[in-house]
Structure formats: C-alpha cells, structure tokens
Amino acid sequence: GTPEHPHDQVYELIFAKALESYYEIKNNNNQVCFLFSKTNLQNLHGYKTLQDFLDHSEYALKSIQKYESVRGEGYVTIGGAELTRELTKRLNLTSSQRLLNFGSATGGSSFQISQDYGCEIVGVDISANMIGIAWDRALSYKGHRIRFEVGDGRKMRFSPSKFDVIYSRDVMFHVSDKTALLNNFYTWLKHDGRLLITDFCCGNTPFSQDLIDYARSGMYTMTPIQEYAELFEKCGFIEVHVEDRSDLYQQYCQNEIEIAEKNRMNPNSKLTRQELDECVRQWKLKYSLTNSGQRRWCIFEALKPSVSFYEDDNNEQ
C-alpha cells in the first residue's frame, strides 16, 4: 500500500492484553489495551490478515466447538489434557517460574499447568475467538497467576529475558517465517531458559494432492524435520533435541476419530450431523496424511545458553 493507494492498507491487531499495572497490583485482568498497526493488505483466501483468516476458518467459533467436543474443554491440540501433562513433565517447572504458553488457544493447558505447578503463565494466541473464550473461563480461576493476550508472535514484543520457559503446541506450521518467531523466543527467554515446541513437519515421501490441498486450504507451511531443527541452532539455541513422534500422534488421532464417531450418535450434541460428519472426515484425513509419512508430528526441545556468545560478539563490535 502507498499514499496513492490507501485502500491497499488495513489496520491489523498487534495485541490486546490486560494492563500489567492493574494485573500486578490489583490482580485485575479486565482493563484491556489494544494496539493496531497499519499494514499492507494481504489476500489470504479472501481475508485481509492471518488473524482474520484463522478466526473465520480453522478457529471460527463452530470449529473451536468441534475441537473441544473431541479433545475436551479448553483444548484444540491433539491429546488434550493427558498429552499436555506428559509434555510438561519434561520442563521441570516450579512455582517461581514464568511460562509463555504460545498458542494458548481457549486456555485449557494454561489452567492445567497453573494447577499442577503454580507458575505464572502468559497465554498468547493470534485468534481473538479463542482468547475471548479463555478470558471468560479465567474468571473461574481466581488466585491463579494467568493472563491471556491476543497477539501475533511475529510482531508483538515482550521484555528481553522475561520468561523461564516457552511452551508451544502445534502453532508454528501456521507461520511461514519461523526464523523471525524463533528469534523472538530466543530474546524473550532467560539464559538457561527452556523451549518446548510440538509442530507438524513434512516427510521425505512425495506429496500427494491431498497433502497439497490440505496445506493450501489452511495456509500451512510445513518444513522438513532436519531443516526445522537447524533453524533453532541458527537462532542461537543449544542442546536441540528432536523426536519424530508421529506414532504417538496417530494413537491420539485414532482415539479422537472414535470419539468423533460416537458424538455423531449423540442426539444431545451441540453440533449438527453435518458438522460432526465433517469432523470425522477431517480427522481421518489427518491420520491418513501422517500414516503415509507425508505429514510428521515432532517434539522439539532446546535451551538458551547460560552465556550468549552471539550477544558477547555484538558487545565487542
């Protein structure tokens, strides 16, 4: 967009969050500030921004309802509460730590981590629909140190070294510029801070038309596993550990297909038969793409080093 073509620009939401002074002094999450930025118009299947696209497609309110009908209230990622608990055991969390839950969705994992470990949690998601639900549910969790923000991780800013841990579930495949986001994670983590990400990668097998259509429809960017791991190292992380746990994903996916099929028989379901049929179809497609080796589900763990050689080098210049 240019001054000559003002209609080529839109206002994009950078963040919506509770004012920290109200949160820290009064434990009041209800004083919310918004930051918008003028940006060039994008064309994402007819939508103007990534947030707009997601809130009208994968994370529309009906879609969120479909996920939660299978994975449990508060969960839109695979495995629900059970897998969240297994993964967070790896993080050695304590009540004195601050955790960024990046892609916190409707809040289930944040509430669970807070109950299990007592740490302070900041939940961020680009979807205003999901954070709106999380804000409503947070009213029932008095005394827990949790706050939720709408934000685009590529553009929002936290203070350097703000978090002890960053935890992110199946988010990065929505992001084409993964390096920019990983650089932000590196900046936001304290030295010795831990990063745990699960995400979808592409396999080494030839891509079918089903995979191509799946990726295009969701605007997904899936990176080969080894190339993905190297991005962490390029951004300064050490002790990068990668597990291809597509087998575990398939186990949960099969369980969720069975739940979705049972839901079709439930006359009291809030979803229509057509919506439930679509839910089963989507889950079976995801299972098939993973089973064929085209789509892989991986766990990435990494550390920010005690002494950042990158920062030392910059200071010497």
C-alpha positions as protocol buffer text, in pm:
chain_id: "A"
residue {
  index: 1
  type: GLY
  ca { x: 0 y: 0 z: 0 }
}
residue {
  index: 2
  type: THR
  ca { x: 108 y: 358 z: -70 }
}
residue {
  index: 3
  type: PRO
  ca { x: -38 y: 705 z: -3 }
}
residue {
  index: 4
  type: GLU
  ca { x: -171 y: 689 z: -358 }
}
residue {
  index: 5
  type: HIS
  ca { x: -348 y: 358 z: -283 }
}
residue {
  index: 6
  type: PRO
  ca { x: -480 y: 391 z: 75 }
}
residue {
  index: 7
  type: HIS
  ca { x: -733 y: 111 z: 20 }
}
residue {
  index: 8
  type: ASP
  ca { x: -442 y: -133 z: -9 }
}
residue {
  index: 9
  type: GLN
  ca { x: -386 y: -99 z: 367 }
}
residue {
  index: 10
  type: VAL
  ca { x: -576 y: -220 z: 672 }
}
residue {
  index: 11
  type: TYR
  ca { x: -541 y: -192 z: 1048 }
}
residue {
  index: 12
  type: GLU
  ca { x: -400 y: -514 z: 1191 }
}
residue {
  index: 13
  type: LEU
  ca { x: -431 y: -605 z: 1559 }
}
residue {
  index: 14
  type: ILE
  ca { x: -83 y: -641 z: 1710 }
}
residue {
  index: 15
  type: PHE
  ca { x: -203 y: -721 z: 2061 }
}
residue {
  index: 16
  type: ALA
  ca { x: -494 y: -700 z: 2303 }
}
residue {
  index: 17
  type: LYS
  ca { x: -392 y: -753 z: 2663 }
}
residue {
  index: 18
  type: ALA
  ca { x: -463 y: -662 z: 3023 }
}
residue {
  index: 19
  type: LEU
  ca { x: -269 y: -362 z: 3154 }
}
residue {
  index: 20
  type: GLU
  ca { x: 15 y: -507 z: 3360 }
}
residue {
  index: 21
  type: SER
  ca { x: -13 y: -249 z: 3640 }
}
residue {
  index: 22
  type: TYR
  ca { x: -377 y: -347 z: 3703 }
}
residue {
  index: 23
  type: TYR
  ca { x: -287 y: -716 z: 3685 }
}
residue {
  index: 24
  type: GLU
  ca { x: 17 y: -694 z: 3916 }
}
residue {
  index: 25
  type: ILE
  ca { x: -123 y: -453 z: 4175 }
}
residue {
  index: 26
  type: LYS
  ca { x: -494 y: -537 z: 4176 }
}
residue {
  index: 27
  type: ASN
  ca { x: -498 y: -882 z: 4010 }
}
residue {
  index: 28
  type: ASN
  ca { x: -744 y: -726 z: 3765 }
}
residue {
  index: 29
  type: ASN
  ca { x: -736 y: -869 z: 3412 }
}
residue {
  index: 30
  type: ASN
  ca { x: -1031 y: -665 z: 3289 }
}
residue {
  index: 31
  type: GLN
  ca { x: -855 y: -339 z: 3195 }
}
residue {
  index: 32
  type: VAL
  ca { x: -756 y: -420 z: 2838 }
}
residue {
  index: 33
  type: CYS
  ca { x: -550 y: -217 z: 2592 }
}
residue {
  index: 34
  type: PHE
  ca { x: -531 y: -268 z: 2216 }
}
residue {
  index: 35
  type: LEU
  ca { x: -255 y: -188 z: 1968 }
}
residue {
  index: 36
  type: PHE
  ca { x: -325 y: -173 z: 1596 }
}
residue {
  index: 37
  type: SER
  ca { x: -81 y: -111 z: 1314 }
}
residue {
  index: 38
  type: LYS
  ca { x: -147 y: -2 z: 959 }
}
residue {
  index: 39
  type: THR
  ca { x: -25 y: -276 z: 729 }
}
residue {
  index: 40
  type: ASN
  ca { x: -40 y: -375 z: 365 }
}
residue {
  index: 41
  type: LEU
  ca { x: -348 y: -566 z: 261 }
}
residue {
  index: 42
  type: GLN
  ca { x: -295 y: -941 z: 229 }
}
residue {
  index: 43
  type: ASN
  ca { x: -503 y: -1187 z: 31 }
}
residue {
  index: 44
  type: LEU
  ca { x: -547 y: -1500 z: 241 }
}
residue {
  index: 45
  type: HIS
  ca { x: -833 y: -1684 z: 75 }
}
residue {
  index: 46
  type: GLY
  ca { x: -1018 y: -1353 z: 61 }
}
residue {
  index: 47
  type: TYR
  ca { x: -931 y: -1241 z: 414 }
}
residue {
  index: 48
  type: LYS
  ca { x: -723 y: -933 z: 493 }
}
residue {
  index: 49
  type: THR
  ca { x: -492 y: -1065 z: 767 }
}
residue {
  index: 50
  type: LEU
  ca { x: -381 y: -1401 z: 908 }
}
residue {
  index: 51
  type: GLN
  ca { x: -587 y: -1341 z: 1222 }
}
residue {
  index: 52
  type: ASP
  ca { x: -895 y: -1261 z: 1014 }
}
residue {
  index: 53
  type: PHE
  ca { x: -845 y: -1577 z: 809 }
}
residue {
  index: 54
  type: LEU
  ca { x: -800 y: -1804 z: 1112 }
}
residue {
  index: 55
  type: ASP
  ca { x: -1093 y: -1658 z: 1306 }
}
residue {
  index: 56
  type: HIS
  ca { x: -1322 y: -1725 z: 1010 }
}
residue {
  index: 57
  type: SER
  ca { x: -1193 y: -2073 z: 926 }
}
residue {
  index: 58
  type: GLU
  ca { x: -995 y: -2311 z: 1146 }
}
residue {
  index: 59
  type: TYR
  ca { x: -1063 y: -2114 z: 1465 }
}
residue {
  index: 60
  type: ALA
  ca { x: -1414 y: -1994 z: 1394 }
}
residue {
  index: 61
  type: LEU
  ca { x: -1638 y: -2049 z: 1697 }
}
residue {
  index: 62
  type: LYS
  ca { x: -1801 y: -2358 z: 1544 }
}
residue {
  index: 63
  type: SER
  ca { x: -1458 y: -2504 z: 1462 }
}
residue {
  index: 64
  type: ILE
  ca { x: -1341 y: -2448 z: 1820 }
}
residue {
  index: 65
  type: GLN
  ca { x: -1655 y: -2628 z: 1937 }
}
residue {
  index: 66
  type: LYS
  ca { x: -1568 y: -2925 z: 1713 }
}
residue {
  index: 67
  type: TYR
  ca { x: -1215 y: -2947 z: 1855 }
}
residue {
  index: 68
  type: GLU
  ca { x: -1335 y: -2926 z: 2215 }
}
residue {
  index: 69
  type: SER
  ca { x: -1608 y: -3185 z: 2156 }
}
residue {
  index: 70
  type: VAL
  ca { x: -1330 y: -3436 z: 2086 }
}
residue {
  index: 71
  type: ARG
  ca { x: -1035 y: -3310 z: 2291 }
}
residue {
  index: 72
  type: GLY
  ca { x: -1206 y: -3168 z: 2597 }
}
residue {
  index: 73
  type: GLU
  ca { x: -1297 y: -2819 z: 2713 }
}
residue {
  index: 74
  type: GLY
  ca { x: -1004 y: -2583 z: 2670 }
}
residue {
  index: 75
  type: TYR
  ca { x: -811 y: -2798 z: 2421 }
}
residue {
  index: 76
  type: VAL
  ca { x: -780 y: -2764 z: 2046 }
}
residue {
  index: 77
  type: THR
  ca { x: -450 y: -2952 z: 2008 }
}
residue {
  index: 78
  type: ILE
  ca { x: -404 y: -3327 z: 1986 }
}
residue {
  index: 79
  type: GLY
  ca { x: -410 y: -3528 z: 2308 }
}
residue {
  index: 80
  type: GLY
  ca { x: -593 y: -3278 z: 2527 }
}
residue {
  index: 81
  type: ALA
  ca { x: -516 y: -3276 z: 2899 }
}
residue {
  index: 82
  type: GLU
  ca { x: -339 y: -3613 z: 2901 }
}
residue {
  index: 83
  type: LEU
  ca { x: -71 y: -3522 z: 2648 }
}
residue {
  index: 84
  type: THR
  ca { x: -31 y: -3175 z: 2799 }
}
residue {
  index: 85
  type: ARG
  ca { x: 54 y: -3335 z: 3132 }
}
residue {
  index: 86
  type: GLU
  ca { x: 305 y: -3575 z: 2974 }
}
residue {
  index: 87
  type: LEU
  ca { x: 485 y: -3299 z: 2783 }
}
residue {
  index: 88
  type: THR
  ca { x: 503 y: -3051 z: 3069 }
}
residue {
  index: 89
  type: LYS
  ca { x: 670 y: -3314 z: 3290 }
}
residue {
  index: 90
  type: ARG
  ca { x: 978 y: -3257 z: 3073 }
}
residue {
  index: 91
  type: LEU
  ca { x: 1005 y: -2891 z: 3174 }
}
residue {
  index: 92
  type: ASN
  ca { x: 1084 y: -2928 z: 3547 }
}
residue {
  index: 93
  type: LEU
  ca { x: 851 y: -2640 z: 3626 }
}
residue {
  index: 94
  type: THR
  ca { x: 841 y: -2465 z: 3965 }
}
residue {
  index: 95
  type: SER
  ca { x: 608 y: -2207 z: 4117 }
}
residue {
  index: 96
  type: SER
  ca { x: 876 y: -1936 z: 4093 }
}
residue {
  index: 97
  type: GLN
  ca { x: 891 y: -1951 z: 3714 }
}
residue {
  index: 98
  type: ARG
  ca { x: 715 y: -1755 z: 3442 }
}
residue {
  index: 99
  type: LEU
  ca { x: 596 y: -1952 z: 3136 }
}
residue {
  index: 100
  type: LEU
  ca { x: 485 y: -1825 z: 2796 }
}
residue {
  index: 101
  type: ASN
  ca { x: 218 y: -2052 z: 2651 }
}
residue {
  index: 102
  type: PHE
  ca { x: 244 y: -1953 z: 2287 }
}
residue {
  index: 103
  type: GLY
  ca { x: -70 y: -2059 z: 2103 }
}
residue {
  index: 104
  type: SER
  ca { x: -264 y: -2099 z: 2426 }
}
residue {
  index: 105
  type: ALA
  ca { x: -599 y: -2145 z: 2248 }
}
residue {
  index: 106
  type: THR
  ca { x: -901 y: -2144 z: 2479 }
}
residue {
  index: 107
  type: GLY
  ca { x: -692 y: -2180 z: 2793 }
}
residue {
  index: 108
  type: GLY
  ca { x: -709 y: -2545 z: 2896 }
}
residue {
  index: 109
  type: SER
  ca { x: -335 y: -2611 z: 2902 }
}
residue {
  index: 110
  type: SER
  ca { x: -262 y: -2284 z: 3085 }
}
residue {
  index: 111
  type: PHE
  ca { x: -515 y: -2362 z: 3358 }
}
residue {
  index: 112
  type: GLN
  ca { x: -379 y: -2716 z: 3387 }
}
residue {
  index: 113
  type: ILE
  ca { x: -14 y: -2608 z: 3410 }
}
residue {
  index: 114
  type: SER
  ca { x: -104 y: -2347 z: 3669 }
}
residue {
  index: 115
  type: GLN
  ca { x: -286 y: -2605 z: 3881 }
}
residue {
  index: 116
  type: ASP
  ca { x: -6 y: -2862 z: 3851 }
}
residue {
  index: 117
  type: TYR
  ca { x: 293 y: -2634 z: 3909 }
}
residue {
  index: 118
  type: GLY
  ca { x: 172 y: -2296 z: 4035 }
}
residue {
  index: 119
  type: CYS
  ca { x: 388 y: -2097 z: 3795 }
}
residue {
  index: 120
  type: GLU
  ca { x: 295 y: -1762 z: 3644 }
}
residue {
  index: 121
  type: ILE
  ca { x: 160 y: -1801 z: 3290 }
}
residue {
  index: 122
  type: VAL
  ca { x: 112 y: -1565 z: 2999 }
}
residue {
  index: 123
  type: GLY
  ca { x: -104 y: -1725 z: 2730 }
}
residue {
  index: 124
  type: VAL
  ca { x: -85 y: -1576 z: 2380 }
}
residue {
  index: 125
  type: ASP
  ca { x: -286 y: -1662 z: 2072 }
}
residue {
  index: 126
  type: ILE
  ca { x: -344 y: -1487 z: 1740 }
}
residue {
  index: 127
  type: SER
  ca { x: -710 y: -1593 z: 1748 }
}
residue {
  index: 128
  type: ALA
  ca { x: -936 y: -1336 z: 1912 }
}
residue {
  index: 129
  type: ASN
  ca { x: -1210 y: -1601 z: 1922 }
}
residue {
  index: 130
  type: MET
  ca { x: -1000 y: -1835 z: 2133 }
}
residue {
  index: 131
  type: ILE
  ca { x: -865 y: -1569 z: 2370 }
}
residue {
  index: 132
  type: GLY
  ca { x: -1217 y: -1434 z: 2418 }
}
residue {
  index: 133
  type: ILE
  ca { x: -1322 y: -1778 z: 2542 }
}
residue {
  index: 134
  type: ALA
  ca { x: -1009 y: -1800 z: 2762 }
}
residue {
  index: 135
  type: TRP
  ca { x: -1085 y: -1460 z: 2917 }
}
residue {
  index: 136
  type: ASP
  ca { x: -1435 y: -1578 z: 3008 }
}
residue {
  index: 137
  type: ARG
  ca { x: -1310 y: -1903 z: 3160 }
}
residue {
  index: 138
  type: ALA
  ca { x: -1032 y: -1729 z: 3352 }
}
residue {
  index: 139
  type: LEU
  ca { x: -1298 y: -1562 z: 3568 }
}
residue {
  index: 140
  type: SER
  ca { x: -1347 y: -1901 z: 3736 }
}
residue {
  index: 141
  type: TYR
  ca { x: -976 y: -1934 z: 3819 }
}
residue {
  index: 142
  type: LYS
  ca { x: -932 y: -1675 z: 4091 }
}
residue {
  index: 143
  type: GLY
  ca { x: -594 y: -1683 z: 4263 }
}
residue {
  index: 144
  type: HIS
  ca { x: -409 y: -1831 z: 3967 }
}
residue {
  index: 145
  type: ARG
  ca { x: -140 y: -1618 z: 3805 }
}
residue {
  index: 146
  type: ILE
  ca { x: -263 y: -1644 z: 3447 }
}
residue {
  index: 147
  type: ARG
  ca { x: -331 y: -1378 z: 3189 }
}
residue {
  index: 148
  type: PHE
  ca { x: -419 y: -1413 z: 2823 }
}
residue {
  index: 149
  type: GLU
  ca { x: -333 y: -1188 z: 2530 }
}
residue {
  index: 150
  type: VAL
  ca { x: -436 y: -1172 z: 2166 }
}
residue {
  index: 151
  type: GLY
  ca { x: -121 y: -1124 z: 1964 }
}
residue {
  index: 152
  type: ASP
  ca { x: 84 y: -1209 z: 1657 }
}
residue {
  index: 153
  type: GLY
  ca { x: 414 y: -1351 z: 1782 }
}
residue {
  index: 154
  type: ARG
  ca { x: 600 y: -1219 z: 1480 }
}
residue {
  index: 155
  type: LYS
  ca { x: 514 y: -859 z: 1570 }
}
residue {
  index: 156
  type: MET
  ca { x: 436 y: -839 z: 1942 }
}
residue {
  index: 157
  type: ARG
  ca { x: 709 y: -753 z: 2192 }
}
residue {
  index: 158
  type: PHE
  ca { x: 799 y: -873 z: 2540 }
}
residue {
  index: 159
  type: SER
  ca { x: 1091 y: -755 z: 2750 }
}
residue {
  index: 160
  type: PRO
  ca { x: 1415 y: -947 z: 2687 }
}
residue {
  index: 161
  type: SER
  ca { x: 1471 y: -1240 z: 2926 }
}
residue {
  index: 162
  type: LYS
  ca { x: 1112 y: -1226 z: 3054 }
}
residue {
  index: 163
  type: PHE
  ca { x: 1034 y: -1599 z: 3056 }
}
residue {
  index: 164
  type: ASP
  ca { x: 1191 y: -1908 z: 3212 }
}
residue {
  index: 165
  type: VAL
  ca { x: 1004 y: -2141 z: 2976 }
}
residue {
  index: 166
  type: ILE
  ca { x: 827 y: -2112 z: 2640 }
}
residue {
  index: 167
  type: TYR
  ca { x: 577 y: -2387 z: 2557 }
}
residue {
  index: 168
  type: SER
  ca { x: 405 y: -2402 z: 2218 }
}
residue {
  index: 169
  type: ARG
  ca { x: 176 y: -2669 z: 2076 }
}
residue {
  index: 170
  type: ASP
  ca { x: 114 y: -2716 z: 1703 }
}
residue {
  index: 171
  type: VAL
  ca { x: 134 y: -2347 z: 1617 }
}
residue {
  index: 172
  type: MET
  ca { x: 442 y: -2288 z: 1405 }
}
residue {
  index: 173
  type: PHE
  ca { x: 303 y: -2455 z: 1093 }
}
residue {
  index: 174
  type: HIS
  ca { x: 74 y: -2152 z: 1067 }
}
residue {
  index: 175
  type: VAL
  ca { x: 386 y: -1931 z: 1036 }
}
residue {
  index: 176
  type: SER
  ca { x: 587 y: -1904 z: 715 }
}
residue {
  index: 177
  type: ASP
  ca { x: 876 y: -1705 z: 870 }
}
residue {
  index: 178
  type: LYS
  ca { x: 967 y: -1943 z: 1150 }
}
residue {
  index: 179
  type: THR
  ca { x: 1311 y: -1784 z: 1196 }
}
residue {
  index: 180
  type: ALA
  ca { x: 1159 y: -1448 z: 1297 }
}
residue {
  index: 181
  type: LEU
  ca { x: 945 y: -1618 z: 1560 }
}
residue {
  index: 182
  type: LEU
  ca { x: 1230 y: -1833 z: 1694 }
}
residue {
  index: 183
  type: ASN
  ca { x: 1447 y: -1521 z: 1721 }
}
residue {
  index: 184
  type: ASN
  ca { x: 1173 y: -1362 z: 1931 }
}
residue {
  index: 185
  type: PHE
  ca { x: 1156 y: -1672 z: 2150 }
}
residue {
  index: 186
  type: TYR
  ca { x: 1532 y: -1655 z: 2199 }
}
residue {
  index: 187
  type: THR
  ca { x: 1511 y: -1289 z: 2303 }
}
residue {
  index: 188
  type: TRP
  ca { x: 1218 y: -1344 z: 2540 }
}
residue {
  index: 189
  type: LEU
  ca { x: 1379 y: -1641 z: 2719 }
}
residue {
  index: 190
  type: LYS
  ca { x: 1613 y: -1600 z: 3015 }
}
residue {
  index: 191
  type: HIS
  ca { x: 1959 y: -1755 z: 2991 }
}
residue {
  index: 192
  type: ASP
  ca { x: 1924 y: -2128 z: 3065 }
}
residue {
  index: 193
  type: GLY
  ca { x: 1558 y: -2092 z: 2964 }
}
residue {
  index: 194
  type: ARG
  ca { x: 1383 y: -2391 z: 2808 }
}
residue {
  index: 195
  type: LEU
  ca { x: 1181 y: -2411 z: 2488 }
}
residue {
  index: 196
  type: LEU
  ca { x: 942 y: -2696 z: 2405 }
}
residue {
  index: 197
  type: ILE
  ca { x: 753 y: -2694 z: 2076 }
}
residue {
  index: 198
  type: THR
  ca { x: 539 y: -2955 z: 1905 }
}
residue {
  index: 199
  type: ASP
  ca { x: 467 y: -2900 z: 1539 }
}
residue {
  index: 200
  type: PHE
  ca { x: 388 y: -3057 z: 1206 }
}
residue {
  index: 201
  type: CYS
  ca { x: 667 y: -3114 z: 953 }
}
residue {
  index: 202
  type: CYS
  ca { x: 668 y: -3257 z: 604 }
}
residue {
  index: 203
  type: GLY
  ca { x: 809 y: -3604 z: 549 }
}
residue {
  index: 204
  type: ASN
  ca { x: 1050 y: -3729 z: 284 }
}
residue {
  index: 205
  type: THR
  ca { x: 785 y: -3904 z: 76 }
}
residue {
  index: 206
  type: PRO
  ca { x: 638 y: -3746 z: -240 }
}
residue {
  index: 207
  type: PHE
  ca { x: 348 y: -3510 z: -172 }
}
residue {
  index: 208
  type: SER
  ca { x: 3 y: -3627 z: -272 }
}
residue {
  index: 209
  type: GLN
  ca { x: -267 y: -3394 z: -400 }
}
residue {
  index: 210
  type: ASP
  ca { x: -445 y: -3449 z: -68 }
}
residue {
  index: 211
  type: LEU
  ca { x: -148 y: -3301 z: 121 }
}
residue {
  index: 212
  type: ILE
  ca { x: -116 y: -3010 z: -122 }
}
residue {
  index: 213
  type: ASP
  ca { x: -487 y: -2931 z: -90 }
}
residue {
  index: 214
  type: TYR
  ca { x: -470 y: -2965 z: 290 }
}
residue {
  index: 215
  type: ALA
  ca { x: -175 y: -2725 z: 316 }
}
residue {
  index: 216
  type: ARG
  ca { x: -327 y: -2472 z: 78 }
}
residue {
  index: 217
  type: SER
  ca { x: -667 y: -2470 z: 244 }
}
residue {
  index: 218
  type: GLY
  ca { x: -516 y: -2400 z: 586 }
}
residue {
  index: 219
  type: MET
  ca { x: -229 y: -2177 z: 464 }
}
residue {
  index: 220
  type: TYR
  ca { x: 11 y: -2418 z: 638 }
}
residue {
  index: 221
  type: THR
  ca { x: 389 y: -2407 z: 599 }
}
residue {
  index: 222
  type: MET
  ca { x: 547 y: -2742 z: 689 }
}
residue {
  index: 223
  type: THR
  ca { x: 926 y: -2771 z: 696 }
}
residue {
  index: 224
  type: PRO
  ca { x: 1138 y: -3089 z: 669 }
}
residue {
  index: 225
  type: ILE
  ca { x: 1239 y: -3213 z: 1015 }
}
residue {
  index: 226
  type: GLN
  ca { x: 1617 y: -3168 z: 982 }
}
residue {
  index: 227
  type: GLU
  ca { x: 1581 y: -2824 z: 827 }
}
residue {
  index: 228
  type: TYR
  ca { x: 1346 y: -2727 z: 1110 }
}
residue {
  index: 229
  type: ALA
  ca { x: 1594 y: -2841 z: 1376 }
}
residue {
  index: 230
  type: GLU
  ca { x: 1870 y: -2637 z: 1213 }
}
residue {
  index: 231
  type: LEU
  ca { x: 1659 y: -2322 z: 1248 }
}
residue {
  index: 232
  type: PHE
  ca { x: 1685 y: -2349 z: 1627 }
}
residue {
  index: 233
  type: GLU
  ca { x: 2064 y: -2366 z: 1611 }
}
residue {
  index: 234
  type: LYS
  ca { x: 2083 y: -2074 z: 1368 }
}
residue {
  index: 235
  type: CYS
  ca { x: 1886 y: -1866 z: 1617 }
}
residue {
  index: 236
  type: GLY
  ca { x: 2134 y: -1943 z: 1895 }
}
residue {
  index: 237
  type: PHE
  ca { x: 1967 y: -2231 z: 2080 }
}
residue {
  index: 238
  type: ILE
  ca { x: 2176 y: -2520 z: 2210 }
}
residue {
  index: 239
  type: GLU
  ca { x: 2104 y: -2882 z: 2306 }
}
residue {
  index: 240
  type: VAL
  ca { x: 1841 y: -2901 z: 2034 }
}
residue {
  index: 241
  type: HIS
  ca { x: 1662 y: -3233 z: 2065 }
}
residue {
  index: 242
  type: VAL
  ca { x: 1408 y: -3358 z: 1811 }
}
residue {
  index: 243
  type: GLU
  ca { x: 1170 y: -3653 z: 1835 }
}
residue {
  index: 244
  type: ASP
  ca { x: 951 y: -3766 z: 1548 }
}
residue {
  index: 245
  type: ARG
  ca { x: 651 y: -3889 z: 1747 }
}
residue {
  index: 246
  type: SER
  ca { x: 411 y: -3935 z: 1460 }
}
residue {
  index: 247
  type: ASP
  ca { x: 332 y: -4275 z: 1612 }
}
residue {
  index: 248
  type: LEU
  ca { x: 203 y: -4107 z: 1928 }
}
residue {
  index: 249
  type: TYR
  ca { x: 9 y: -3854 z: 1723 }
}
residue {
  index: 250
  type: GLN
  ca { x: -159 y: -4137 z: 1532 }
}
residue {
  index: 251
  type: GLN
  ca { x: -259 y: -4312 z: 1855 }
}
residue {
  index: 252
  type: TYR
  ca { x: -431 y: -3999 z: 1981 }
}
residue {
  index: 253
  type: CYS
  ca { x: -576 y: -3927 z: 1638 }
}
residue {
  index: 254
  type: GLN
  ca { x: -731 y: -4275 z: 1620 }
}
residue {
  index: 255
  type: ASN
  ca { x: -880 y: -4229 z: 1967 }
}
residue {
  index: 256
  type: GLU
  ca { x: -1023 y: -3895 z: 1864 }
}
residue {
  index: 257
  type: ILE
  ca { x: -1175 y: -4040 z: 1546 }
}
residue {
  index: 258
  type: GLU
  ca { x: -1358 y: -4292 z: 1766 }
}
residue {
  index: 259
  type: ILE
  ca { x: -1482 y: -4013 z: 1996 }
}
residue {
  index: 260
  type: ALA
  ca { x: -1598 y: -3807 z: 1697 }
}
residue {
  index: 261
  type: GLU
  ca { x: -1784 y: -4108 z: 1556 }
}
residue {
  index: 262
  type: LYS
  ca { x: -1956 y: -4166 z: 1892 }
}
residue {
  index: 263
  type: ASN
  ca { x: -2052 y: -3797 z: 1900 }
}
residue {
  index: 264
  type: ARG
  ca { x: -2236 y: -3847 z: 1571 }
}
residue {
  index: 265
  type: MET
  ca { x: -2470 y: -4085 z: 1753 }
}
residue {
  index: 266
  type: ASN
  ca { x: -2535 y: -3841 z: 2039 }
}
residue {
  index: 267
  type: PRO
  ca { x: -2876 y: -3673 z: 1991 }
}
residue {
  index: 268
  type: ASN
  ca { x: -2782 y: -3408 z: 2250 }
}
residue {
  index: 269
  type: SER
  ca { x: -2473 y: -3287 z: 2066 }
}
residue {
  index: 270
  type: LYS
  ca { x: -2449 y: -2910 z: 2015 }
}
residue {
  index: 271
  type: LEU
  ca { x: -2315 y: -2978 z: 1666 }
}
residue {
  index: 272
  type: THR
  ca { x: -2525 y: -3075 z: 1366 }
}
residue {
  index: 273
  type: ARG
  ca { x: -2489 y: -3414 z: 1199 }
}
residue {
  index: 274
  type: GLN
  ca { x: -2324 y: -3241 z: 902 }
}
residue {
  index: 275
  type: GLU
  ca { x: -2070 y: -3070 z: 1129 }
}
residue {
  index: 276
  type: LEU
  ca { x: -1994 y: -3398 z: 1304 }
}
residue {
  index: 277
  type: ASP
  ca { x: -1952 y: -3577 z: 970 }
}
residue {
  index: 278
  type: GLU
  ca { x: -1703 y: -3308 z: 864 }
}
residue {
  index: 279
  type: CYS
  ca { x: -1520 y: -3351 z: 1195 }
}
residue {
  index: 280
  type: VAL
  ca { x: -1473 y: -3724 z: 1129 }
}
residue {
  index: 281
  type: ARG
  ca { x: -1365 y: -3658 z: 770 }
}
residue {
  index: 282
  type: GLN
  ca { x: -1100 y: -3405 z: 881 }
}
residue {
  index: 283
  type: TRP
  ca { x: -959 y: -3635 z: 1148 }
}
residue {
  index: 284
  type: LYS
  ca { x: -938 y: -3928 z: 906 }
}
residue {
  index: 285
  type: LEU
  ca { x: -755 y: -3712 z: 652 }
}
residue {
  index: 286
  type: LYS
  ca { x: -500 y: -3602 z: 914 }
}
residue {
  index: 287
  type: TYR
  ca { x: -450 y: -3963 z: 1019 }
}
residue {
  index: 288
  type: SER
  ca { x: -404 y: -4074 z: 657 }
}
residue {
  index: 289
  type: LEU
  ca { x: -152 y: -3800 z: 575 }
}
residue {
  index: 290
  type: THR
  ca { x: 50 y: -3888 z: 884 }
}
residue {
  index: 291
  type: ASN
  ca { x: 26 y: -4263 z: 828 }
}
residue {
  index: 292
  type: SER
  ca { x: 159 y: -4221 z: 473 }
}
residue {
  index: 293
  type: GLY
  ca { x: 468 y: -4037 z: 604 }
}
residue {
  index: 294
  type: GLN
  ca { x: 386 y: -3711 z: 427 }
}
residue {
  index: 295
  type: ARG
  ca { x: 296 y: -3522 z: 745 }
}
residue {
  index: 296
  type: ARG
  ca { x: 504 y: -3573 z: 1059 }
}
residue {
  index: 297
  type: TRP
  ca { x: 441 y: -3465 z: 1418 }
}
residue {
  index: 298
  type: CYS
  ca { x: 755 y: -3374 z: 1610 }
}
residue {
  index: 299
  type: ILE
  ca { x: 863 y: -3258 z: 1955 }
}
residue {
  index: 300
  type: PHE
  ca { x: 1144 y: -3002 z: 1964 }
}
residue {
  index: 301
  type: GLU
  ca { x: 1331 y: -2911 z: 2283 }
}
residue {
  index: 302
  type: ALA
  ca { x: 1609 y: -2655 z: 2316 }
}
residue {
  index: 303
  type: LEU
  ca { x: 1791 y: -2432 z: 2564 }
}
residue {
  index: 304
  type: LYS
  ca { x: 1906 y: -2074 z: 2558 }
}
residue {
  index: 305
  type: PRO
  ca { x: 2274 y: -2090 z: 2666 }
}
residue {
  index: 306
  type: SER
  ca { x: 2397 y: -1958 z: 3000 }
}
residue {
  index: 307
  type: VAL
  ca { x: 2630 y: -1718 z: 2820 }
}
residue {
  index: 308
  type: SER
  ca { x: 2521 y: -1595 z: 2481 }
}
residue {
  index: 309
  type: PHE
  ca { x: 2821 y: -1589 z: 2253 }
}
residue {
  index: 310
  type: TYR
  ca { x: 2608 y: -1403 z: 2000 }
}
residue {
  index: 311
  type: GLU
  ca { x: 2547 y: -1120 z: 2243 }
}
residue {
  index: 312
  type: ASP
  ca { x: 2913 y: -1115 z: 2351 }
}
residue {
  index: 313
  type: ASP
  ca { x: 3020 y: -1079 z: 1989 }
}
residue {
  index: 314
  type: ASN
  ca { x: 2777 y: -793 z: 1939 }
}
residue {
  index: 315
  type: ASN
  ca { x: 2905 y: -616 z: 2250 }
}
residue {
  index: 316
  type: GLU
  ca { x: 3261 y: -632 z: 2125 }
}
residue {
  index: 317
  type: GLN
  ca { x: 3178 y: -464 z: 1795 }
}
